[in-house]
């Protein structure tokens, strides 16, 4: 079985990348999706707030996904559902399996990685206590409520103020549960400002910052948790412990890109994003392999996933048409300056003929700060931002006129000045 392009993952990233590649003239494309339907995590996100940037209207997750699934269905892009990819070899041959065809071997000219991300589980938290039922990730609870019709519990404590946790605080309240509190170990929330307002403030749900859960209690079913304040090193402060009665603890403590395939393929991983190291077309360091969406960097908005995936689709199409063009690339690394946690892409091909947008996140909350982009020590842009927060992605653009003047010795950096 041969394809010009194999897209691994049929969520919003995979669908957008495949559609863009088709638009750019790629003929034989297949999407491999391990779930029984396209759409990825959006299928269980029945709340609205999607599409405001891309479609200029407010959609639910399933509505956003369906628009792209419909576009895919209107093309000759092949889709293989309920299919798990288990290997990518050195020659970009993909091995997958399903219960219809058994083991499948696919020869690919190019591959786009769009596997999404998963939630960090309880085991990563080193939390003391027993292992009763009622402790779960917020995403699992979301699936129980929105797709399966089950109520996880009646008295809820949520650990972590990521967007999923905030949204589930509102969802559980609307379903009649008592959400006692949301605890956040950091001194700031990890979610979007709009979710803090709409999901907590509007429902009078308290948010306790610099607070974490240090122990769970209960044998068969969770009976309560012990919370405590933490110091600047995130260690619990003795004497601040408090017992909270609850039957459910939901964890919203971070997302991890699904990069097992990426690592097994020998592709370099950024230690901060936990996604692949890529260029402005989202090409990884492995020839013919591209990455986009939450498998590359955890996004705050699906609209940005779509835009990034178009870059990967365009890049893959360019590679399929002319692989030699990537051999002639001259790369310059991007460097994080003061206050910046990471930048994607991590490298820029100075032979590109287009503007390059750099996406980044800051390390802490800033108010009335300036974002400064420098190339070779010269300021390219200096923009004032009313607020910067780790939970919200930012971007700056390097104009192509600047890139044309760069050499292989050039330096690109982004920093924040408070």
C-alpha positions as CSV (number, residue, x, y, z in Angstrom):
1,X,0.0,0.0,0.0
2,X,1.5,3.3,-1.1
3,X,0.5,6.9,-0.3
4,X,2.0,10.3,-1.0
5,X,1.0,11.4,2.5
6,X,0.1,9.6,5.7
7,X,-1.5,11.7,8.4
8,X,-1.4,10.0,11.8
9,X,-4.4,11.3,13.8
10,X,-7.9,12.4,12.7
11,X,-8.5,15.2,15.2
12,X,-8.7,18.9,14.2
13,X,-4.9,18.9,13.5
14,X,-4.9,15.9,11.2
15,X,-8.0,16.8,9.3
16,X,-6.7,20.4,8.7
17,X,-3.3,19.2,7.6
18,X,-4.7,16.7,5.2
19,X,-7.1,19.2,3.7
20,X,-4.3,21.7,3.1
21,X,-2.1,19.1,1.5
22,X,-4.9,18.2,-0.8
23,X,-5.5,21.8,-1.7
24,X,-1.8,22.1,-2.5
25,X,-2.0,19.3,-5.0
26,X,-1.1,16.1,-3.1
27,X,-3.1,13.3,-4.7
28,X,-3.0,10.1,-2.5
29,X,-3.6,10.9,1.2
30,X,-4.7,8.7,4.0
31,X,-5.7,9.7,7.6
32,X,-5.1,7.0,10.2
33,X,-7.3,7.5,13.3
34,X,-7.4,5.2,16.4
35,X,-10.9,6.2,17.4
36,X,-14.1,5.1,15.7
37,X,-14.8,8.6,14.4
38,X,-12.9,11.7,13.2
39,X,-12.8,14.7,15.5
40,X,-10.5,13.7,18.3
41,X,-11.1,15.2,21.8
42,X,-13.5,17.8,20.3
43,X,-16.2,15.1,20.2
44,X,-16.6,15.3,24.0
45,X,-16.2,19.1,24.3
46,X,-19.9,20.0,24.0
47,X,-19.3,23.5,25.5
48,X,-19.0,26.5,23.1
49,X,-16.1,28.8,22.6
50,X,-14.5,27.1,19.6
51,X,-14.1,28.8,16.2
52,X,-14.1,32.4,17.4
53,X,-10.8,33.2,15.6
54,X,-11.1,30.9,12.6
55,X,-14.8,30.9,11.7
56,X,-15.6,34.2,13.5
57,X,-18.5,32.5,15.3
58,X,-19.0,30.5,18.5
59,X,-19.2,26.7,18.0
60,X,-19.2,23.7,20.2
61,X,-16.4,21.2,19.9
62,X,-18.4,18.6,17.8
63,X,-19.6,21.4,15.5
64,X,-16.1,22.6,14.9
65,X,-14.9,19.0,14.2
66,X,-17.9,18.3,12.0
67,X,-17.1,21.2,9.7
68,X,-13.7,19.7,8.9
69,X,-15.0,16.1,8.8
70,X,-17.5,17.2,6.2
71,X,-14.8,18.8,4.1
72,X,-12.7,15.6,4.3
73,X,-15.7,13.5,3.2
74,X,-16.1,15.7,0.2
75,X,-12.6,14.9,-1.1
76,X,-11.0,11.6,-2.1
77,X,-8.8,11.5,1.1
78,X,-8.9,8.0,2.5
79,X,-9.8,7.6,6.1
80,X,-9.0,4.5,8.2
81,X,-10.8,4.6,11.6
82,X,-10.2,2.3,14.6
83,X,-6.7,2.0,13.3
84,X,-3.6,2.2,15.6
85,X,-0.2,3.1,14.2
86,X,2.6,1.2,15.9
87,X,5.7,2.0,14.0
88,X,7.5,4.4,11.6
89,X,10.7,3.1,10.2
90,X,13.8,4.9,8.8
91,X,12.3,4.9,5.3
92,X,9.0,6.5,6.4
93,X,7.1,3.2,6.1
94,X,4.2,3.1,8.5
95,X,3.0,0.0,10.3
96,X,-0.6,0.1,11.6
97,X,-3.2,-2.4,12.7
98,X,-7.0,-2.8,13.1
99,X,-9.5,-5.6,13.5
100,X,-10.5,-5.6,9.8
101,X,-7.2,-5.7,8.0
102,X,-4.9,-7.0,10.6
103,X,-1.3,-5.7,10.2
104,X,-1.1,-2.9,7.6
105,X,2.1,-1.7,5.9
106,X,2.0,1.7,4.2
107,X,4.8,3.2,2.1
108,X,4.7,7.0,2.5
109,X,6.6,9.8,0.8
110,X,5.7,12.1,3.7
111,X,4.2,11.8,7.1
112,X,2.3,14.3,9.3
113,X,2.3,13.5,13.0
114,X,-1.0,14.8,14.6
115,X,-1.6,12.4,17.5
116,X,-2.7,15.0,20.0
117,X,-2.0,14.9,23.7
118,X,-3.1,13.1,26.9
119,X,-3.7,14.1,30.4
120,X,-1.1,13.8,33.2
121,X,-2.4,11.0,35.5
122,X,-2.4,10.8,39.3
123,X,0.6,8.5,39.2
124,X,2.8,11.5,38.1
125,X,1.8,13.5,41.2
126,X,3.2,11.3,44.0
127,X,0.1,12.0,46.0
128,X,-0.2,10.2,49.4
129,X,-3.2,8.1,50.3
130,X,-5.2,5.0,49.2
131,X,-6.5,4.3,45.7
132,X,-10.3,4.5,46.1
133,X,-12.7,5.1,43.2
134,X,-13.6,8.7,42.5
135,X,-10.1,9.9,41.6
136,X,-9.9,10.6,37.8
137,X,-8.7,13.1,35.3
138,X,-11.0,16.0,34.3
139,X,-11.0,14.7,30.7
140,X,-12.2,11.3,31.8
141,X,-15.0,12.9,33.8
142,X,-15.9,15.0,30.8
143,X,-16.3,11.8,28.7
144,X,-18.4,10.2,31.4
145,X,-20.8,13.1,31.6
146,X,-20.9,14.4,28.0
147,X,-20.7,11.1,26.0
148,X,-21.6,8.2,28.3
149,X,-24.3,10.0,30.4
150,X,-22.7,9.1,33.8
151,X,-22.3,11.3,36.8
152,X,-18.8,10.8,38.4
153,X,-19.9,12.2,41.8
154,X,-21.8,14.7,43.8
155,X,-19.2,16.5,45.9
156,X,-16.2,17.6,43.7
157,X,-12.8,18.9,44.3
158,X,-10.7,19.8,41.3
159,X,-6.9,19.9,41.4
160,X,-5.4,22.1,38.7
161,X,-6.9,25.2,36.9
162,X,-6.2,24.2,33.4
163,X,-9.0,24.8,30.9
164,X,-10.4,21.3,31.2
165,X,-10.6,21.6,34.9
166,X,-12.3,25.0,34.8
167,X,-14.8,23.8,32.2
168,X,-15.6,20.7,34.2
169,X,-16.2,22.8,37.3
170,X,-19.0,24.6,35.4
171,X,-20.3,21.4,33.8
172,X,-20.6,19.5,37.1
173,X,-22.3,22.5,38.7
174,X,-24.9,22.5,35.9
175,X,-25.4,18.8,36.3
176,X,-26.3,19.4,40.0
177,X,-23.1,18.5,41.7
178,X,-21.4,20.7,44.4
179,X,-18.0,21.8,43.2
180,X,-16.3,22.8,46.5
181,X,-13.2,24.3,45.1
182,X,-10.5,24.4,42.4
183,X,-7.0,24.1,43.8
184,X,-4.0,25.4,41.8
185,X,-0.4,24.8,43.0
186,X,0.9,27.8,41.1
187,X,0.3,31.4,42.1
188,X,-1.7,31.9,38.9
189,X,-4.3,30.0,36.9
190,X,-3.2,27.8,34.0
191,X,-6.4,28.4,32.0
192,X,-7.8,31.1,29.8
193,X,-9.1,34.2,31.4
194,X,-12.5,33.8,29.8
195,X,-12.8,30.3,31.4
196,X,-11.9,31.6,34.9
197,X,-14.7,34.2,34.5
198,X,-17.3,32.1,32.8
199,X,-16.7,28.8,34.7
200,X,-15.7,29.9,38.2
201,X,-16.6,33.5,38.9
202,X,-20.1,33.2,37.3
203,X,-20.9,30.2,39.5
204,X,-19.2,31.4,42.7
205,X,-16.8,28.5,42.7
206,X,-13.7,29.4,44.7
207,X,-10.2,29.2,43.2
208,X,-7.4,28.6,45.7
209,X,-4.0,29.5,44.3
210,X,-0.7,28.2,45.7
211,X,-2.7,25.3,47.1
212,X,-2.5,21.6,46.3
213,X,-3.9,18.2,47.4
214,X,-1.5,16.3,49.5
215,X,-3.5,13.2,50.4
216,X,-6.6,11.3,49.5
217,X,-8.8,9.4,52.0
218,X,-11.2,6.5,51.6
219,X,-11.1,2.8,51.0
220,X,-13.6,1.8,48.4
221,X,-14.8,5.3,47.5
222,X,-13.1,8.6,48.0
223,X,-14.3,10.2,51.2
224,X,-12.2,13.4,51.3
225,X,-8.9,15.0,50.5
226,X,-6.3,17.0,52.5
227,X,-5.3,20.3,50.9
228,X,-2.4,22.6,51.9
229,X,-0.8,25.9,50.9
230,X,2.6,25.7,49.2
231,X,5.7,27.9,49.4
232,X,7.6,29.5,46.5
233,X,9.3,26.1,45.8
234,X,5.8,24.4,45.6
235,X,6.4,22.5,48.8
236,X,3.4,22.1,51.3
237,X,3.6,24.5,54.2
238,X,3.3,22.7,57.6
239,X,0.3,23.9,59.6
240,X,-1.8,24.9,56.6
241,X,-3.4,21.4,56.1
242,X,-7.2,21.3,55.7
243,X,-9.5,18.3,55.3
244,X,-12.2,18.7,52.6
245,X,-15.1,16.1,52.4
246,X,-15.7,15.0,48.8
247,X,-16.5,11.9,46.8
248,X,-14.7,12.9,43.6
249,X,-11.3,14.4,42.9
250,X,-10.7,15.6,39.3
251,X,-7.2,16.2,38.1
252,X,-6.5,18.9,35.6
253,X,-2.7,19.0,36.1
254,X,-1.3,19.3,32.6
255,X,-1.3,17.7,29.1
256,X,1.4,15.6,27.6
257,X,1.9,15.4,23.8
258,X,1.5,11.8,22.6
259,X,5.0,11.4,21.2
260,X,5.9,7.8,21.7
261,X,5.9,7.3,17.9
262,X,8.0,10.4,17.4
263,X,10.6,9.2,19.9
264,X,10.7,5.7,18.4
265,X,11.3,7.2,15.0
266,X,14.4,8.9,16.3
267,X,13.0,12.5,16.0
268,X,14.5,15.1,18.3
269,X,12.1,16.3,21.1
270,X,12.1,19.7,22.7
271,X,12.5,19.2,26.5
272,X,10.1,22.1,27.3
273,X,7.2,21.5,24.8
274,X,7.7,17.7,24.8
275,X,7.0,17.9,21.1
276,X,9.3,17.6,18.1
277,X,11.8,20.2,17.1
278,X,10.5,21.8,13.9
279,X,11.0,24.6,11.4
280,X,8.5,27.2,10.1
281,X,6.8,24.6,7.9
282,X,6.6,22.2,10.9
283,X,9.2,19.9,9.4
284,X,10.9,17.7,12.0
285,X,14.6,16.8,11.8
286,X,13.6,13.5,10.1
287,X,13.3,13.9,6.4
288,X,9.7,13.9,5.2
289,X,8.1,13.9,8.6
290,X,6.1,16.9,9.9
291,X,4.2,17.6,13.1
292,X,1.4,19.8,14.1
293,X,-1.3,20.4,16.8
294,X,-1.1,19.3,20.4
295,X,1.4,16.6,19.6
296,X,3.8,19.4,18.8
297,X,2.8,21.9,21.5
298,X,-0.2,22.1,23.7
299,X,-2.4,24.9,22.3
300,X,-4.9,27.0,24.2
301,X,-7.3,27.4,21.2
302,X,-8.2,24.9,18.5
303,X,-8.3,27.7,16.0
304,X,-4.5,28.0,16.4
305,X,-4.2,24.2,16.0
306,X,-6.0,24.6,12.6
307,X,-3.7,27.4,11.4
308,X,-0.6,25.5,12.5
309,X,-1.8,22.3,10.8
310,X,-2.2,24.2,7.5
311,X,1.6,25.0,7.7
312,X,2.3,21.3,8.2
313,X,0.1,20.4,5.2
314,X,1.7,23.0,3.1
315,X,5.2,21.8,4.1
316,X,4.4,18.2,3.4
317,X,3.0,19.1,0.0
318,X,6.2,21.0,-0.8
319,X,8.3,18.1,0.3
320,X,6.3,15.6,-1.8
321,X,6.8,17.7,-4.9
322,X,10.4,18.6,-4.3
323,X,12.3,16.8,-1.5
324,X,15.6,18.3,-2.6
325,X,14.4,21.8,-1.6
326,X,14.6,20.7,2.0
327,X,18.2,19.6,1.5
328,X,19.2,23.1,0.6
329,X,17.6,24.6,3.7
330,X,19.8,26.9,6.0
331,X,18.6,26.9,9.5
332,X,18.9,29.4,12.3
333,X,17.8,28.5,15.9
334,X,15.3,30.6,17.8
335,X,16.3,31.5,21.3
336,X,14.2,32.2,24.4
337,X,15.0,35.4,26.3
338,X,13.9,36.7,29.6
339,X,10.5,35.5,30.7
340,X,9.9,33.3,27.6
341,X,9.4,29.5,28.3
342,X,9.6,28.2,24.7
343,X,9.3,29.2,21.1
344,X,7.9,27.2,18.2
345,X,9.3,26.8,15.6
346,X,12.7,26.1,17.2
347,X,14.5,26.8,13.9
348,X,13.9,28.9,10.9
349,X,15.0,28.2,7.3
350,X,16.4,31.6,6.1
351,X,15.7,30.6,2.5
352,X,12.0,30.8,3.0
353,X,10.2,33.4,0.9
354,X,7.4,34.2,3.5
355,X,7.0,35.9,6.8
356,X,7.5,33.5,9.8
357,X,5.3,33.6,12.8
358,X,6.9,32.5,16.1
359,X,4.5,31.1,18.8
360,X,5.6,31.3,22.5
361,X,4.5,31.1,26.1
362,X,5.7,33.2,29.0
363,X,7.0,31.7,32.3
364,X,4.8,33.9,34.6
365,X,2.1,36.5,34.6
366,X,3.0,39.9,33.4
367,X,1.0,43.1,33.3
368,X,1.8,46.1,31.0
369,X,4.9,44.3,29.7
370,X,6.7,44.5,26.3
371,X,7.4,41.7,24.0
372,X,10.6,42.3,22.1
373,X,11.7,40.3,19.0
374,X,15.4,40.7,18.0
375,X,17.4,39.5,15.0
376,X,21.1,39.8,15.2
377,X,20.8,42.2,18.1
378,X,18.5,44.6,16.2
379,X,14.9,45.1,17.4
380,X,12.4,43.9,14.8
381,X,9.3,44.5,16.9
382,X,8.6,45.9,20.4
383,X,4.9,45.6,21.4
384,X,3.2,46.4,24.6
385,X,0.9,43.8,26.1
386,X,-1.6,44.6,28.8
387,X,-1.4,41.1,30.1
388,X,0.7,38.0,29.5
389,X,0.0,34.6,31.1
390,X,1.5,31.1,30.8
391,X,-1.9,29.7,30.0
392,X,-2.3,31.8,26.8
393,X,-0.2,31.5,23.7
394,X,1.4,34.6,22.1
395,X,3.0,35.2,18.8
396,X,5.4,37.6,16.9
397,X,6.2,37.7,13.3
398,X,9.5,38.0,11.5
399,X,8.9,39.8,8.1
400,X,10.4,38.1,5.1
401,X,12.4,41.3,4.3
402,X,14.3,40.7,7.6
403,X,14.8,37.0,6.9
404,X,16.3,37.7,3.5
405,X,19.2,39.6,5.2
406,X,20.0,36.8,7.6
407,X,22.9,34.4,7.4
408,X,23.6,31.0,9.0
409,X,25.3,32.9,11.8
410,X,22.2,35.0,12.6
411,X,20.4,35.0,16.0
412,X,16.7,35.2,16.7
413,X,15.4,35.8,20.2
414,X,12.2,36.8,21.9
415,X,12.1,38.3,25.4
416,X,9.8,40.1,27.8
417,X,10.5,43.3,29.6
418,X,8.3,44.1,32.6
